[in-house]
Amino acid sequence: MRVFGAARPHHTYLFANRRASRMKVLVHDGIGIWLSARRLPQGKFVCPKDRRTTLSLTPSQFVALVLGLPWQRIGEAGVICML
């Protein structure tokens, strides 16, 4: 049975506040759900323009996003490239 909105095992869900200065990360590890929070003392997280958008990120993009780096510029080799 599939429940609408249920967290899927081995998936990560990110939520940012309106100012994009704080982020909450929910991780379903297959057994339970972990919650982590991160706040940037300066600057903002780079979030998609459309807040209703669901994205799939590579591991390198995820790390860059959580660190507050421009994750959209991460290439296949895990390096930041010019757009």
DSSP file (Angstrom, degrees, kcal/mol; ACC not computed):
  #  RESIDUE AA STRUCTURE BP1 BP2  ACC     N-H-->O    O-->H-N    N-H-->O    O-->H-N    TCO  KAPPA ALPHA  PHI   PSI    X-CA   Y-CA   Z-CA
    1    1 A M              0   0    0      0, 0.0     2,-0.5     0, 0.0     0, 0.0   0.000 360.0 360.0 360.0 130.9    0.0    0.0    0.0
    2    2 A R        -     0   0    0      3,-0.0     2,-0.4     4,-0.0     0, 0.0  -0.887 360.0-151.4-105.0 128.3    1.4    3.4   -1.0
    3    3 A V    >   -     0   0    0     -2,-0.5     3,-1.9     1,-0.0     2,-0.1  -0.828  25.8-109.8-100.2 133.0    0.5    6.4    1.2
    4    4 A F  T 3  S+     0   0    0     -2,-0.4    -1,-0.0     1,-0.3     0, 0.0  -0.408 102.8   9.7 -61.1 128.0    0.4    9.9   -0.4
    5    5 A G  T 3  S+     0   0    0      1,-0.3    -1,-0.3    -2,-0.1     2,-0.1   0.531  89.6 152.8  82.0   6.5    3.3   11.9    0.8
    6    6 A A    <   -     0   0    0     -3,-1.9    -1,-0.3     1,-0.1     2,-0.2  -0.449  50.2-111.0 -72.0 142.2    5.2    9.1    2.5
    7    7 A A        -     0   0    0     -2,-0.1    -1,-0.1     1,-0.1    20,-0.0  -0.519  31.1-133.3 -71.1 137.0    8.9    9.3    2.8
    8    8 A R    >   -     0   0    0     -2,-0.2     3,-1.0     1,-0.1    20,-0.3  -0.739  26.7-100.2 -94.4 139.9   10.7    6.8    0.6
    9    9 A P  T 3  S+     0   0    0      0, 0.0    20,-0.2     0, 0.0     3,-0.1  -0.260 104.3  15.4 -58.3 142.5   13.6    4.7    2.0
   10   10 A H  T 3  S+     0   0    0     18,-2.1     2,-0.3     1,-0.2    19,-0.2   0.793 101.1 119.3  63.1  32.7   17.1    6.0    1.2
   11   11 A H  E <   -A   28   0A   0     -3,-1.0    17,-2.5    17,-0.6     2,-0.4  -0.904  52.4-144.5-122.9 155.2   15.9    9.4    0.0
   12   12 A T  E     -A   27   0A   0     -2,-0.3     2,-0.4    15,-0.2    15,-0.2  -0.956   8.5-160.9-121.0 138.8   16.7   12.9    1.4
   13   13 A Y  E     -A   26   0A   0     13,-3.1    13,-3.1    -2,-0.4     2,-0.4  -0.979   5.4-159.6-123.6 130.7   14.2   15.8    1.5
   14   14 A L  E     -A   25   0A   0     -2,-0.4     2,-0.4    11,-0.2    11,-0.2  -0.896   8.0-176.7-113.6 138.5   15.3   19.4    1.9
   15   15 A F  E     -A   24   0A   0      9,-2.5     9,-3.2    -2,-0.4     2,-0.3  -0.999   4.6-168.7-134.1 130.8   13.2   22.3    3.1
   16   16 A A  E     -A   23   0A   0     -2,-0.4     7,-0.2     7,-0.2     2,-0.0  -0.871  22.4-117.8-117.4 151.9   14.3   25.9    3.3
   17   17 A N    >   -     0   0    0      5,-1.8     3,-1.4    -2,-0.3     5,-0.1  -0.268  41.8 -93.2 -77.0 174.1   12.7   28.9    5.0
   18   18 A R  T 3  S+     0   0    0      1,-0.3    -1,-0.1     2,-0.1    -2,-0.0   0.853 127.6  48.2 -59.8 -37.4   11.4   31.9    2.9
   19   19 A R  T 3  S-     0   0    0      1,-0.0    -1,-0.3    25,-0.0    26,-0.1   0.564 104.2-132.1 -80.5  -7.2   14.7   33.8    3.4
   20   20 A A  S <  S+     0   0    0     -3,-1.4    25,-3.7     2,-0.2    -2,-0.1   0.771  76.6 115.0  60.7  29.0   16.7   30.7    2.4
   21   21 A S  S    S+     0   0    0     23,-0.2    19,-2.6     1,-0.1     2,-0.3   0.589  71.5  45.9 -99.4 -14.4   19.0   31.2    5.3
   22   22 A R  E     - B   0  39A   0     17,-0.2    -5,-1.8    23,-0.1     2,-0.4  -0.963  64.5-171.6-129.5 146.6   17.9   28.0    7.1
   23   23 A M  E     -AB  16  38A   0     15,-2.8    15,-2.7    -2,-0.3     2,-0.4  -0.998  10.1-155.8-138.7 140.5   17.5   24.5    5.8
   24   24 A K  E     -AB  15  37A   0     -9,-3.2    -9,-2.5    -2,-0.4     2,-0.5  -0.951  11.3-158.4-113.8 138.7   16.1   21.3    7.3
   25   25 A V  E     -AB  14  36A   0     11,-3.3    11,-2.2    -2,-0.4     2,-0.5  -0.972   3.9-166.4-120.9 122.2   17.2   17.9    5.9
   26   26 A L  E     -AB  13  35A   0    -13,-3.1   -13,-3.1    -2,-0.5     2,-0.5  -0.937   8.3-171.9-106.5 127.2   15.1   14.8    6.4
   27   27 A V  E     -AB  12  34A   0      7,-2.4     7,-2.9    -2,-0.5     2,-0.8  -0.980  14.0-156.3-123.0 124.7   16.8   11.5    5.6
   28   28 A H  E     -AB  11  33A   0    -17,-2.5   -18,-2.1    -2,-0.5   -17,-0.6  -0.888   9.9-174.9 -97.3 110.9   15.0    8.2    5.5
   29   29 A D        -     0   0    0      3,-2.0     4,-0.1    -2,-0.8    -1,-0.1   0.321  54.2 -96.3 -91.2   8.9   17.7    5.6    6.1
   30   30 A G  S    S+     0   0    0      2,-0.4     3,-0.1   -19,-0.1    -2,-0.1   0.121 120.6  49.5  99.0 -21.0   15.5    2.6    5.6
   31   31 A I  S    S-     0   0    0      1,-0.4     2,-0.2     0, 0.0    -3,-0.1   0.711 121.7 -17.9-114.1 -43.5   14.8    2.1    9.3
   32   32 A G        -     0   0    0     -5,-0.1    -3,-2.0     2,-0.0     2,-0.4  -0.830  69.6 -89.8-151.3-173.5   13.8    5.6   10.5
   33   33 A I  E     -B   28   0A   0     -2,-0.2     2,-0.4    -5,-0.2    -5,-0.2  -0.938  29.5-157.2-116.1 133.1   13.9    9.3    9.6
   34   34 A W  E     -B   27   0A   0     -7,-2.9    -7,-2.4    -2,-0.4     2,-0.5  -0.860   4.9-154.8-106.7 141.0   16.7   11.6   10.7
   35   35 A L  E     +B   26   0A   0     -2,-0.4     2,-0.3    -9,-0.2    -9,-0.2  -0.966  16.0 172.3-117.8 131.7   16.3   15.4   10.9
   36   36 A S  E     -B   25   0A   0    -11,-2.2   -11,-3.3    -2,-0.5     2,-0.4  -0.975  12.4-158.4-133.6 149.4   19.2   17.8   10.6
   37   37 A A  E     -B   24   0A   0     -2,-0.3     2,-0.4   -13,-0.2   -13,-0.2  -0.960   5.5-171.7-129.5 148.6   19.1   21.6   10.4
   38   38 A R  E     -B   23   0A   0    -15,-2.7   -15,-2.8    -2,-0.4     2,-0.4  -1.000   2.3-168.6-140.3 137.2   21.6   24.1    9.0
   39   39 A R  E     -B   22   0A   0     -2,-0.4   -17,-0.2   -17,-0.2   -18,-0.1  -0.993  16.3-140.8-126.8 132.5   21.7   27.8    9.2
   40   40 A L        -     0   0    0    -19,-2.6     3,-0.1    -2,-0.4     5,-0.1  -0.807   4.5-153.0 -89.4 126.0   24.0   30.1    7.2
   41   41 A P  S    S+     0   0    0      0, 0.0     2,-0.3     0, 0.0    -1,-0.1   0.808  84.6  19.4 -68.1 -27.4   25.3   33.0    9.3
   42   42 A Q  S    S+     0   0    0     -3,-0.1     2,-0.0   -21,-0.1     0, 0.0  -0.982 114.6   7.7-138.4 150.3   25.7   35.0    6.1
   43   43 A G  S    S-     0   0    0     -2,-0.3     2,-0.3    -3,-0.1    -3,-0.1  -0.221  78.2 -84.1  78.9-168.6   24.2   34.7    2.7
   44   44 A K        -     0   0    0     24,-0.2   -23,-0.2    -5,-0.1     2,-0.2  -0.940  30.8-103.3-137.9 155.6   21.5   32.4    1.4
   45   45 A F        -     0   0    0    -25,-3.7     2,-1.0    -2,-0.3    20,-0.1  -0.571  42.3-114.7 -72.1 145.7   21.1   28.8    0.2
   46   46 A V        +     0   0    0     23,-0.3    25,-0.2    -2,-0.2    22,-0.1  -0.761  46.4 178.9 -87.1 105.2   20.7   28.7   -3.6
   47   47 A C        -     0   0    0     -2,-1.0     4,-0.1     1,-0.1    -3,-0.0  -0.704  34.9 -91.7-106.7 156.8   17.1   27.4   -4.0
   48   48 A P        -     0   0    0      0, 0.0    -1,-0.1     0, 0.0     5,-0.0  -0.322  32.7-124.6 -61.5 150.7   15.1   26.7   -7.2
   49   49 A K  S    S+     0   0    0      1,-0.1     2,-0.8     2,-0.1     3,-0.0   0.915 101.7  61.3 -63.9 -44.1   13.0   29.7   -8.3
   50   50 A D  S >  S-     0   0    0      1,-0.2     3,-1.7     2,-0.0    -1,-0.1  -0.773  72.6-162.0 -87.6 109.0    9.8   27.6   -8.3
   51   51 A R  T 3  S+     0   0    0     -2,-0.8    -1,-0.2     1,-0.3    -2,-0.1   0.667  86.8  61.6 -67.3 -17.4    9.3   26.4   -4.7
   52   52 A R  T 3  S+     0   0    0      2,-0.1    -1,-0.3    -3,-0.0     2,-0.2   0.466  81.5 114.8 -86.8  -0.5    6.9   23.7   -5.8
   53   53 A T    <   -     0   0    0     -3,-1.7     2,-0.5    -5,-0.0     0, 0.0  -0.452  56.2-149.3 -75.7 139.3    9.6   22.0   -7.9
   54   54 A T        -     0   0    0     -2,-0.2     2,-0.3     2,-0.0    -2,-0.1  -0.944  21.6-171.8-105.6 127.7   10.9   18.6   -7.0
   55   55 A L        -     0   0    0     -2,-0.5     2,-0.5    -7,-0.0     0, 0.0  -0.852  22.0-143.6-120.0 153.6   14.6   18.0   -8.0
   56   56 A S        -     0   0    0     -2,-0.3     2,-0.3     0, 0.0    -2,-0.0  -0.984  25.6-165.8-112.2 124.8   17.0   15.1   -8.1
   57   57 A L        -     0   0    0     -2,-0.5    -2,-0.0     2,-0.0    14,-0.0  -0.815  19.1-122.6-110.9 149.1   20.5   16.1   -7.1
   58   58 A T     >  -     0   0    0     -2,-0.3     4,-2.5     1,-0.1     5,-0.2  -0.431  38.5-103.7 -75.0 162.9   23.8   14.2   -7.5
   59   59 A P  H  > S+     0   0    0      0, 0.0     4,-2.2     0, 0.0     5,-0.2   0.885 124.1  51.3 -56.6 -38.4   25.8   13.6   -4.3
   60   60 A S  H  > S+     0   0    0      2,-0.2     4,-2.2     1,-0.2     5,-0.1   0.899 110.3  48.3 -65.8 -40.9   28.2   16.4   -5.3
   61   61 A Q  H  > S+     0   0    0      2,-0.2     4,-2.5     1,-0.2    -1,-0.2   0.893 110.0  52.6 -65.7 -39.9   25.3   18.8   -5.9
   62   62 A F  H  X S+     0   0    0     -4,-2.5     4,-2.4     2,-0.2     5,-0.2   0.931 109.9  47.5 -61.5 -46.7   23.7   17.9   -2.6
   63   63 A V  H  X S+     0   0    0     -4,-2.2     4,-1.8     1,-0.2    -1,-0.2   0.919 112.6  49.6 -61.3 -44.2   27.0   18.5   -0.7
   64   64 A A  H  X>S+     0   0    0     -4,-2.2     5,-2.9     1,-0.2     4,-0.6   0.907 110.6  50.5 -62.1 -42.0   27.4   21.9   -2.5
   65   65 A L  H ><5S+     0   0    0     -4,-2.5     3,-1.1     1,-0.2   -19,-0.2   0.931 110.4  48.1 -61.8 -47.1   23.8   22.9   -1.7
   66   66 A V  H 3<5S+     0   0    0     -4,-2.4    -1,-0.2     1,-0.3    -2,-0.2   0.815 110.9  52.1 -65.8 -30.3   24.2   22.1    2.0
   67   67 A L  H 3<5S-     0   0    0     -4,-1.8    -1,-0.3    -5,-0.2    -2,-0.2   0.569 118.9-111.8 -80.8  -8.5   27.5   24.0    2.2
   68   68 A G  T <<5S+     0   0    0     -3,-1.1    -3,-0.2    -4,-0.6   -24,-0.2   0.658  71.8 137.6  87.0  16.9   25.8   27.1    0.6
   69   69 A L  S   <S-     0   0    0     -5,-2.9     2,-1.7    -6,-0.2   -23,-0.3  -0.503  72.0 -87.4 -91.0 163.5   27.7   26.8   -2.7
   70   70 A P    >   -     0   0    0      0, 0.0     3,-1.6     0, 0.0     4,-0.1  -0.518  48.1-179.3 -72.2  87.6   26.2   27.3   -6.2
   71   71 A W  G >  S+     0   0    0     -2,-1.7     3,-1.4     1,-0.3    -6,-0.1   0.721  71.4  69.6 -64.6 -23.2   25.1   23.6   -6.7
   72   72 A Q  G 3  S+     0   0    0      1,-0.3    -1,-0.3    -3,-0.1   -11,-0.1   0.734  95.9  55.9 -67.8 -19.7   23.7   24.2  -10.2
   73   73 A R  G <  S+     0   0    0     -3,-1.6     8,-2.4   -12,-0.1     2,-0.4   0.405  76.4 115.9 -93.8   2.3   27.3   24.7  -11.4
   74   74 A I  B <   -C   80   0B   0     -3,-1.4     6,-0.2     6,-0.2   -13,-0.1  -0.607  53.4-155.5 -75.5 124.4   28.6   21.4  -10.2
   75   75 A G    >   -     0   0    0      4,-2.7     3,-1.5    -2,-0.4   -15,-0.1  -0.134  35.1 -84.0 -89.4-172.3   29.7   19.3  -13.3
   76   76 A E  T 3  S+     0   0    0      1,-0.3   -16,-0.1     2,-0.1    -2,-0.1   0.801 127.9  54.0 -65.7 -29.4   30.0   15.6  -13.8
   77   77 A A  T 3  S-     0   0    0      2,-0.2    -1,-0.3   -17,-0.0     3,-0.1   0.421 119.2-108.3 -86.6   2.8   33.5   15.6  -12.3
   78   78 A G  S <  S+     0   0    0     -3,-1.5     2,-0.3     1,-0.3    -2,-0.1   0.710  80.0 124.2  79.5  20.6   32.3   17.3   -9.1
   79   79 A V        -     0   0    0     -6,-0.1    -4,-2.7     0, 0.0     2,-0.4  -0.837  68.5-108.3-112.2 152.3   34.0   20.6  -10.0
   80   80 A I  B     -C   74   0B   0     -2,-0.3     2,-0.3    -6,-0.2    -6,-0.2  -0.651  43.3-172.7 -77.9 129.1   32.4   24.0  -10.2
   81   81 A C        -     0   0    0     -8,-2.4     2,-0.2    -2,-0.4    -1,-0.0  -0.827  26.6 -98.7-123.2 161.3   32.2   25.1  -13.9
   82   82 A M              0   0    0     -2,-0.3    -1,-0.0     1,-0.1     0, 0.0  -0.522 360.0 360.0 -77.5 143.4   31.3   28.3  -15.7
   83   83 A L              0   0    0     -2,-0.2    -1,-0.1     0, 0.0   -10,-0.0   0.387 360.0 360.0-101.5 360.0   27.8   28.6  -17.2
